[in-house]
Amino acid sequence: MFEKVLVGVDGRAGGRDAIALARRLADSPATLVLANVFAGAGLVRPGVGIALADERAHAHRLLTNARLDSALSSGTIVRRDSSPGRGLHELAEHERADLLVVGSSHRAGLGRVLLGDDTRAALNGAPCAVAIAPRGYSCADAQWHTIGVGHDGSPESELALDAARRLARRLEATIRVLAVVPLQPLSAGGAEPLDWTDATTRAIAAERARLAQLAGVSCDVVYGSVSEELAGFAGGVQLMVVGSRGYGPVGRLLSGSTSSYLARHSACPLLVMPRSAARGRGRSGDRSDRSMQSRRSTPCLD
């Protein structure tokens, strides 16, 4: 499913977490490329060229050390950009990656995912699936016994379920699917509708009937806050897979209130499958040729 994986590495713990998650998600054999985006200098002026060369050399050393520490025979690539998120986005396009893996911010709390505002905005519309490793993941138990899927019947959630099935077969894991019937809004006057309970009961029954059609997975339906229910559900699985309705995966993951809440509070890795994943399947044949051309080190794109 993932033949070309781009991993964001910045020399901090988040980079190690991202590498650990990428190794679990990548197919075998797969091409892993470690990427670093460095800020570089602004305008070209006397003395700047030397500083820029030093930063570029430091980025290459950082990636080489990360590759050796992780015992990976992966490619490395660096890019100069004032925005790490935008740089990774453009590298994912250039490399035609199937998956982009990033770690949580060093400012995040233990076991929580948090991307900086700049990275969040720049990754919006990323051209491939995106996975986010929670802080400390590289030191955690990497065994995945259960994969969770948020499912609402949309085509995007079907893509998420399909990705979960593929991973579960390879990792010998089980799949749990959760559908959330959202809280019913009160009327403008604040009074509770008389048929609220009946409508909720019917909605839950309809969701249970829909999920009963999904073979080979355990399913549950709950009623409540979508954000809180999905975040709580993620606490009982080793990987959470959701779909994206935006043009890119993080557009849906981090812009909507529900998905933003999930990104901030999920204690397990998140895998977001974009709508474009369906189109991307048709490109797998092209990638087989490109994978044969993979090198230990790729040109610097700056």
C-alpha positions as CSV (number, residue, x, y, z in Angstrom):
1,M,0.0,0.0,0.0
2,F,2.8,2.4,0.9
3,E,5.8,2.0,-1.5
4,K,7.4,5.4,-1.2
5,V,7.5,6.9,2.3
6,L,8.8,10.4,3.1
7,V,9.8,10.9,6.8
8,G,10.3,14.3,8.3
9,V,13.4,14.4,10.5
10,D,14.5,17.4,12.5
11,G,17.1,16.1,14.9
12,R,14.6,16.0,17.8
13,A,12.7,13.1,19.4
14,G,9.8,13.7,17.0
15,G,12.0,12.6,14.1
16,R,12.8,9.4,15.8
17,D,9.2,8.8,16.5
18,A,8.3,9.4,12.8
19,I,11.0,6.9,11.7
20,A,9.6,4.3,14.1
21,L,6.1,4.8,12.8
22,A,7.2,4.8,9.1
23,R,8.9,1.4,9.6
24,R,5.6,0.0,10.9
25,L,3.5,1.4,8.1
26,A,5.7,0.9,5.1
27,D,5.3,-2.2,2.9
28,S,8.3,-4.5,2.4
29,P,10.2,-3.8,0.3
30,A,9.5,-0.1,0.4
31,T,11.5,3.0,-0.3
32,L,12.0,5.2,2.8
33,V,13.4,8.7,2.3
34,L,14.5,10.8,5.3
35,A,13.8,14.5,4.7
36,N,14.9,17.6,6.5
37,V,13.8,21.2,5.8
38,F,16.1,23.9,7.1
39,A,15.3,27.6,7.2
40,G,18.4,28.9,5.5
41,A,19.3,32.5,5.0
42,G,16.9,35.1,3.6
43,L,18.7,37.3,1.0
44,V,22.0,36.6,-0.7
45,R,24.6,39.0,0.7
46,P,28.3,38.8,1.6
47,G,28.9,36.0,4.1
48,V,25.4,34.4,3.7
49,G,26.6,31.8,1.2
50,I,29.0,30.3,3.8
51,A,26.3,30.2,6.5
52,L,23.8,28.6,4.0
53,A,26.4,26.0,3.1
54,D,27.0,25.3,6.8
55,E,23.2,24.8,7.4
56,R,22.9,22.5,4.3
57,A,25.9,20.4,5.5
58,H,24.4,20.2,9.0
59,A,21.1,19.0,7.5
60,H,22.9,16.3,5.6
61,R,24.8,15.2,8.6
62,L,21.6,15.1,10.7
63,L,19.9,12.8,8.2
64,T,23.0,10.6,7.8
65,N,23.2,10.2,11.6
66,A,19.5,9.4,11.8
67,R,19.8,6.8,9.0
68,L,22.8,5.1,10.7
69,D,21.2,5.2,14.2
70,S,18.0,3.6,12.7
71,A,20.0,1.0,10.7
72,L,18.1,2.1,7.6
73,S,19.3,1.9,4.0
74,S,17.2,4.8,3.1
75,G,17.6,7.8,0.9
76,T,18.1,11.3,2.3
77,I,17.0,14.6,1.0
78,V,17.1,18.2,2.2
79,R,15.3,21.4,1.2
80,R,15.6,25.0,2.2
81,D,12.3,26.6,3.1
82,S,11.3,29.0,5.8
83,S,8.3,26.8,6.5
84,P,9.0,23.1,7.5
85,G,5.5,22.1,6.6
86,R,5.5,23.7,3.2
87,G,8.9,22.2,2.5
88,L,7.8,18.7,3.4
89,H,4.6,19.2,1.3
90,E,6.7,20.1,-1.8
91,L,9.2,17.3,-1.2
92,A,6.3,14.8,-1.0
93,E,5.1,16.1,-4.4
94,H,8.6,16.0,-5.9
95,E,9.2,12.4,-4.6
96,R,5.7,11.3,-5.5
97,A,5.4,9.8,-2.0
98,D,2.5,7.5,-1.0
99,L,2.9,8.5,2.6
100,L,4.3,11.4,4.6
101,V,5.2,10.7,8.2
102,V,5.9,13.4,10.8
103,G,6.4,13.5,14.6
104,S,4.6,15.6,17.1
105,S,5.9,18.9,18.2
106,H,8.5,19.0,20.9
107,R,6.1,21.4,22.7
108,A,3.5,18.7,22.9
109,G,2.6,16.9,26.1
110,L,3.6,13.2,26.6
111,G,1.7,11.0,24.2
112,R,0.0,13.8,22.4
113,V,0.1,15.0,18.9
114,L,0.6,18.7,18.2
115,L,1.8,20.3,15.0
116,G,2.9,23.9,15.0
117,D,0.6,26.4,13.4
118,D,3.0,26.9,10.4
119,T,3.3,23.2,9.8
120,R,-0.4,22.7,10.2
121,A,-1.2,25.3,7.6
122,A,1.5,24.2,5.2
123,L,0.6,20.5,5.3
124,N,-3.0,21.3,4.4
125,G,-3.5,19.7,1.1
126,A,-0.6,17.3,1.2
127,P,-0.6,15.1,-1.9
128,C,-0.5,11.8,-0.1
129,A,-1.6,10.0,3.0
130,V,-0.2,11.5,6.2
131,A,0.7,9.8,9.5
132,I,1.5,11.5,12.7
133,A,3.5,9.8,15.5
134,P,2.7,10.8,19.1
135,R,5.5,11.9,21.3
136,G,7.5,9.1,22.7
137,Y,6.4,6.5,20.1
138,S,9.9,5.4,19.3
139,C,10.2,4.1,22.9
140,A,6.8,2.5,23.1
141,D,5.7,-1.0,22.4
142,A,5.5,-1.2,18.6
143,Q,3.2,-4.2,18.5
144,W,-0.2,-3.4,16.9
145,H,-2.9,-5.7,18.2
146,T,-5.9,-3.5,17.2
147,I,-6.4,-0.9,14.5
148,G,-9.2,1.6,15.0
149,V,-11.3,3.2,12.2
150,G,-13.7,6.1,12.4
151,H,-16.5,5.3,10.0
152,D,-19.5,7.3,8.9
153,G,-20.3,5.6,5.6
154,S,-18.6,8.2,3.4
155,P,-16.3,7.2,0.6
156,E,-13.4,8.6,2.6
157,S,-14.2,6.4,5.6
158,E,-14.3,3.4,3.2
159,L,-10.8,4.3,2.1
160,A,-9.7,4.4,5.7
161,L,-11.3,1.0,6.3
162,D,-9.6,-0.4,3.3
163,A,-6.2,0.9,4.5
164,A,-6.8,-0.6,7.9
165,R,-7.7,-4.0,6.4
166,R,-4.5,-4.1,4.4
167,L,-2.4,-3.2,7.4
168,A,-4.2,-5.7,9.6
169,R,-3.5,-8.5,7.2
170,R,0.2,-7.8,7.2
171,L,0.5,-7.1,10.9
172,E,-2.0,-9.8,12.0
173,A,-4.1,-7.2,13.9
174,T,-7.8,-7.0,14.5
175,I,-10.0,-4.0,13.4
176,R,-12.4,-2.1,15.5
177,V,-14.8,0.3,13.8
178,L,-16.6,3.1,15.6
179,A,-19.5,5.2,14.3
180,V,-20.6,8.2,16.3
181,V,-24.1,9.5,16.2
182,P,-23.6,13.2,17.1
183,L,-25.4,15.1,19.8
184,Q,-28.6,16.6,18.6
185,P,-28.6,20.4,18.6
186,L,-31.2,22.1,20.6
187,S,-33.7,24.4,19.0
188,A,-33.1,28.2,18.9
189,G,-35.2,28.6,22.0
190,G,-33.1,26.0,23.9
191,A,-35.9,23.6,24.5
192,E,-35.3,19.9,24.0
193,P,-37.3,18.5,21.1
194,L,-39.9,16.0,22.2
195,D,-38.7,13.4,19.7
196,W,-35.0,13.8,20.5
197,T,-34.8,10.4,22.3
198,D,-36.8,8.6,19.5
199,A,-34.7,10.2,16.8
200,T,-31.5,9.3,18.5
201,T,-32.6,5.7,19.0
202,R,-33.6,5.4,15.3
203,A,-30.2,6.9,14.3
204,I,-28.3,4.5,16.4
205,A,-30.3,1.6,15.1
206,A,-29.6,2.7,11.5
207,E,-25.9,3.0,12.1
208,R,-25.8,-0.5,13.7
209,A,-27.6,-1.9,10.6
210,R,-25.1,-0.2,8.4
211,L,-22.0,-1.4,10.3
212,A,-23.4,-4.9,10.3
213,Q,-22.7,-5.1,6.6
214,L,-18.9,-4.7,7.3
215,A,-17.3,-8.1,7.3
216,G,-14.4,-9.2,9.4
217,V,-14.4,-6.3,11.9
218,S,-15.9,-5.6,15.3
219,C,-18.2,-2.6,15.3
220,D,-19.8,-0.3,17.8
221,V,-22.0,2.8,17.7
222,V,-22.1,5.5,20.4
223,Y,-24.0,8.7,20.9
224,G,-22.2,11.8,22.0
225,S,-19.6,14.3,21.1
226,V,-17.8,13.1,17.9
227,S,-14.6,14.6,19.0
228,E,-14.5,13.2,22.5
229,E,-15.8,9.8,21.5
230,L,-13.2,9.3,18.8
231,A,-10.4,10.5,21.0
232,G,-11.5,8.1,23.7
233,F,-11.8,5.3,21.2
234,A,-8.2,6.0,20.0
235,G,-7.0,5.4,23.6
236,G,-7.9,1.7,23.2
237,V,-6.2,1.0,19.9
238,Q,-2.6,1.1,18.6
239,L,-3.4,3.0,15.4
240,M,-6.3,5.2,14.4
241,V,-7.2,5.5,10.7
242,V,-9.5,8.2,9.4
243,G,-10.5,9.5,6.0
244,S,-10.1,13.0,4.7
245,R,-12.8,14.9,2.8
246,G,-10.5,17.8,1.9
247,Y,-8.2,17.9,-1.2
248,G,-5.4,16.7,1.1
249,P,-5.5,14.6,4.2
250,V,-4.4,17.1,6.8
251,G,-6.9,19.6,5.4
252,R,-9.6,17.6,7.0
253,L,-7.6,16.3,9.9
254,L,-6.5,19.6,11.3
255,S,-9.0,22.2,10.0
256,G,-12.3,20.7,11.2
257,S,-13.1,21.1,14.9
258,T,-13.5,17.3,15.4
259,S,-10.3,16.3,13.6
260,S,-8.3,19.1,15.2
261,Y,-9.5,17.8,18.6
262,L,-8.5,14.3,17.7
263,A,-5.1,15.4,16.5
264,R,-4.5,17.2,19.9
265,H,-5.8,14.4,22.1
266,S,-5.1,11.1,20.4
267,A,-2.5,9.1,22.3
268,C,-1.9,6.7,19.4
269,P,-0.6,7.2,15.9
270,L,-2.9,8.7,13.4
271,L,-3.1,7.7,9.7
272,V,-5.2,9.9,7.5
273,M,-6.2,8.6,4.1
274,P,-7.0,11.4,1.6
275,R,-9.6,11.4,-1.1
276,S,-6.7,11.3,-3.6
277,A,-5.7,7.8,-2.4
278,A,-8.2,6.3,-4.7
279,R,-6.6,8.0,-7.7
280,G,-3.2,7.2,-6.3
281,R,-3.7,3.5,-6.7
282,G,-3.5,3.9,-10.4
283,R,0.0,5.2,-10.1
284,S,1.5,2.1,-8.4
285,G,2.7,0.7,-11.6
286,D,4.7,3.9,-12.3
287,R,6.3,3.7,-8.9
288,S,7.7,0.2,-9.5
289,D,10.1,1.7,-12.0
290,R,11.0,4.7,-9.8
291,S,11.7,2.4,-6.8
292,M,14.4,0.7,-8.9
293,Q,16.1,4.0,-9.2
294,S,16.2,4.8,-5.5
295,R,19.6,5.8,-4.2
296,R,21.1,6.1,-0.8
297,S,21.3,9.8,-1.2
298,T,19.2,12.0,-3.4
299,P,20.0,15.5,-4.7
300,C,19.5,18.5,-2.4
301,L,16.4,20.4,-3.4
302,D,17.3,24.0,-2.3
